[in-house]
Amino acid sequence: MDKINAKDKPEYFADIVKEQLEMKMEQYDHTLQHVKSSLEETRTKTLEVRDKEHRMKNIIIYRATEPMAERFDDRQRADKTFCIRHLKEALDTECTEAEIIKKVRLG
């Protein structure tokens, strides 16, 4: 039989409780870290999916003619009309002004 050393065995009830609490706190800490990492991973995946969904709707029209209007609003309207006309003609799709959420002119 193995003899238990007196110094290995807690003497007081408070020491026993303290040991048990420390073990439980370590377990809770590990669980909390696991939950935090899972939450962060889920957040990252959600942002990636959302970004993909936004990019999925992008269309790039190369060498679009520059509108000659002087006012910014008129140029924006001309760009939107240009996009709608070309989407209908080239892709044979029905497109309305409301479906065009944002336009960006590069250069």
Contact map, one row per residue, 1 for C-alpha under 8 A:
11100000000000000000000000000000000000000000000000000000000000000000000000000000000000000000000000000000000
11110000000000000000000000000000000000000000000000000000000000000000000000000000000000000000000000000000000
11111000000000000000000000000000000000000000000000000000000000000000000000000000000000000000000000000000000
01111101100000000000000000000000000000000000000000000000000000000000000000000000000000000000000000000000000
00111111100000000000000000000000000000000000000000000000000000000000000000000000000000000000000000000000000
00011111110000000000000000000000000000000000000000000000000000000000000000000000000000000000000000000000000
00001111110000000000000000000000000000000000000000000000000000000000000000000000000000000000000000000000000
00011111110000000000000000000000000000000000000000000000000000000000000000000000000000000000000000000000000
00011111111000000000000000000000000000000000000000000000000000000000000000000000000000000000000000000000000
00000111111110110000000000000000000000000000000000000000000000000000000000000000000000000000000000000000000
00000000111110100000000000000000000000000000000000000000000000000000000000000000000000000000000000000000000
00000000011111110000000000000000000000000000000000000000000000000000000000000000000000000000000000000000000
00000000011111111000000000000000000000000000000000000000000000000000000000000000000000000000000000000000000
00000000000111111100000000000000000000000000000000000000000000000000000000000000000000000000000000000000000
00000000011111111110000000000000000000000000000000000000000000000000000000000000000000000000000000000000000
00000000010111111111000000000000000000000000000000000000000000000000000000000000000000000000000000000000000
00000000000011111111100000000000000000000000000000000000000000000000000000000000000000000000000000000000000
00000000000001111111110000000000000000000000000000000000000000000000000000000000000000000000000000000000000
00000000000000111111111000000000000000000000000000000000000000000000000000000000000000000000000000000000000
00000000000000011111111100000000000000000000000000000000000000000000000000000000000000000000000000000000000
00000000000000001111111110000000000000000000000000000000000000000000000000000000000000000000000000000000000
00000000000000000111111111000000000000000000000000000000000000000000000000000000000000000000000000000000000
00000000000000000011111111100000000000000000000000000000000000000000000000000000000000000000000000000000000
00000000000000000001111111110000000000000000000000000000000000000000000000000000000000000000000000000000000
00000000000000000000111111111000000000000000000000000000000000000000000000000000000000000000000000000000000
00000000000000000000011111111100000000000000000000000000000000000000000000000000000000000000000000000000000
00000000000000000000001111111110000000000000000000000000000000000000000000000000000000000000000000000000000
00000000000000000000000111111111000000000000000000000000000000000000000000000000000000000000000000000000000
00000000000000000000000011111111100000000000000000000000000000000000000000000000000000000000000000000000000
00000000000000000000000001111111110000000000000000000000000000000000000000000000000000000000000000000000000
00000000000000000000000000111111111000000000000000000000000000000000000000000000000000000000000000000000000
00000000000000000000000000011111111100000000000000000000000000000000000000000000000000000000000000000000000
00000000000000000000000000001111111110000000000000000000000000000000000000000000000000000000000000000000000
00000000000000000000000000000111111111000000000000000000000000000000000000000000000000000000000000000000000
00000000000000000000000000000011111111100000000000000000000000000000000000000000000000000000000000000000000
00000000000000000000000000000001111111110000000000000000000000000000000000000000000000000000000000000000000
00000000000000000000000000000000111111111000000000000000000000000000000000000000000000000000000000000000000
00000000000000000000000000000000011111111100000000000000000000000000000000000000000000000000000000000000000
00000000000000000000000000000000001111111110000000000000000000000000000000000000000000000000000000000000000
00000000000000000000000000000000000111111111000000000000000000000000000000000000000000000000000000000000000
00000000000000000000000000000000000011111111100000000000000000000000000000000000000000000000000000000000000
00000000000000000000000000000000000001111111110000000000000000000000000000000000000000000000000000000000000
00000000000000000000000000000000000000111111111000000000000000000000000000000000000000000000000000000000000
00000000000000000000000000000000000000011111111100000000000000000000000000000000000000000000000000000000000
00000000000000000000000000000000000000001111111110000000000000000000000000000000000000000000000000000000000
00000000000000000000000000000000000000000111111111000000000000000000000000000000000000000000000000000000000
00000000000000000000000000000000000000000011111111100000000000000000000000000000000000000000000000000000000
00000000000000000000000000000000000000000001111111110000000000000000000000000000000000000000000000000000000
00000000000000000000000000000000000000000000111111111000000000000000000000000000000000000000000000000000000
00000000000000000000000000000000000000000000011111111100000000000000000000000000000000000000000000000000000
00000000000000000000000000000000000000000000001111111110000000000000000000000000000000000000000000000000000
00000000000000000000000000000000000000000000000111111111000000000000000000000000000000000000000000000000000
00000000000000000000000000000000000000000000000011111111100000000000000000000000000000000000000000000000000
00000000000000000000000000000000000000000000000001111111110000000000000000000000000000000000000000000000000
00000000000000000000000000000000000000000000000000111111110000000000000000000000000000000000000000000000000
00000000000000000000000000000000000000000000000000011111110000000000000000000000000000000000000000000000000
00000000000000000000000000000000000000000000000000001111111000000000000000000000000000000000000000000000000
00000000000000000000000000000000000000000000000000000111111100000000000000000000000000000000000000000000000
00000000000000000000000000000000000000000000000000000000111110000000000000000000000000000000000000000000000
00000000000000000000000000000000000000000000000000000000011111000000000000000000000000000000000000000000000
00000000000000000000000000000000000000000000000000000000001111110000000000000000000000000000000000000000000
00000000000000000000000000000000000000000000000000000000000111110000000000000000000000000000000000000000000
00000000000000000000000000000000000000000000000000000000000011111000000000000000000000000000000000000000000
00000000000000000000000000000000000000000000000000000000000011111100000000000000000000000000000000000000000
00000000000000000000000000000000000000000000000000000000000000111110000000000000000000000000000000000000000
00000000000000000000000000000000000000000000000000000000000000011111000000000000000000000000000000000000000
00000000000000000000000000000000000000000000000000000000000000001111100000100110000000000000000000000000000
00000000000000000000000000000000000000000000000000000000000000000111110000100000000000000000000000000000000
00000000000000000000000000000000000000000000000000000000000000000011111101100000000000000000000000000000000
00000000000000000000000000000000000000000000000000000000000000000001111101100000000000000000000000000000000
00000000000000000000000000000000000000000000000000000000000000000000111111100000000000000000000000000000000
00000000000000000000000000000000000000000000000000000000000000000000111111110000000000000000000000000000000
00000000000000000000000000000000000000000000000000000000000000000000001111111000000000000000000000000000000
00000000000000000000000000000000000000000000000000000000000000000000111111111100000000000000000000000000000
00000000000000000000000000000000000000000000000000000000000000000011111111111110000000000000000000000000000
00000000000000000000000000000000000000000000000000000000000000000000000111111111000000000000000000000000000
00000000000000000000000000000000000000000000000000000000000000000000000011111111100000000000000000000000000
00000000000000000000000000000000000000000000000000000000000000000010000001111111110000000000000000000000000
00000000000000000000000000000000000000000000000000000000000000000010000000111111111000000000000000000010000
00000000000000000000000000000000000000000000000000000000000000000000000000011111111100000000000010010010000
00000000000000000000000000000000000000000000000000000000000000000000000000001111111110000000000010000000000
00000000000000000000000000000000000000000000000000000000000000000000000000000111111111000000000000000000000
00000000000000000000000000000000000000000000000000000000000000000000000000000011111111100000000000000000000
00000000000000000000000000000000000000000000000000000000000000000000000000000001111111110000001110000000000
00000000000000000000000000000000000000000000000000000000000000000000000000000000111111111000000000000000000
00000000000000000000000000000000000000000000000000000000000000000000000000000000011111111110000000000000000
00000000000000000000000000000000000000000000000000000000000000000000000000000000001111111111111000000000000
00000000000000000000000000000000000000000000000000000000000000000000000000000000000111111111111000000000000
00000000000000000000000000000000000000000000000000000000000000000000000000000000000011111111100000000000000
00000000000000000000000000000000000000000000000000000000000000000000000000000000000001111111000000000000000
00000000000000000000000000000000000000000000000000000000000000000000000000000000000001111111100000000000000
00000000000000000000000000000000000000000000000000000000000000000000000000000000000000111111110000000000000
00000000000000000000000000000000000000000000000000000000000000000000000000000000000000111011111000000000000
00000000000000000000000000000000000000000000000000000000000000000000000000000000000000110001111100000000000
00000000000000000000000000000000000000000000000000000000000000000000000000000000000100110000111110100000000
00000000000000000000000000000000000000000000000000000000000000000000000000000000000100000000011111110000000
00000000000000000000000000000000000000000000000000000000000000000000000000000001100100000000001111110000000
00000000000000000000000000000000000000000000000000000000000000000000000000000000000000000000000111111000000
00000000000000000000000000000000000000000000000000000000000000000000000000000000000000000000001111111000000
00000000000000000000000000000000000000000000000000000000000000000000000000000001000000000000000111111110000
00000000000000000000000000000000000000000000000000000000000000000000000000000000000000000000000001111110000
00000000000000000000000000000000000000000000000000000000000000000000000000000000000000000000000000011111000
00000000000000000000000000000000000000000000000000000000000000000000000000000011000000000000000000011111100
00000000000000000000000000000000000000000000000000000000000000000000000000000000000000000000000000000111110
00000000000000000000000000000000000000000000000000000000000000000000000000000000000000000000000000000011111
00000000000000000000000000000000000000000000000000000000000000000000000000000000000000000000000000000001111
00000000000000000000000000000000000000000000000000000000000000000000000000000000000000000000000000000000111
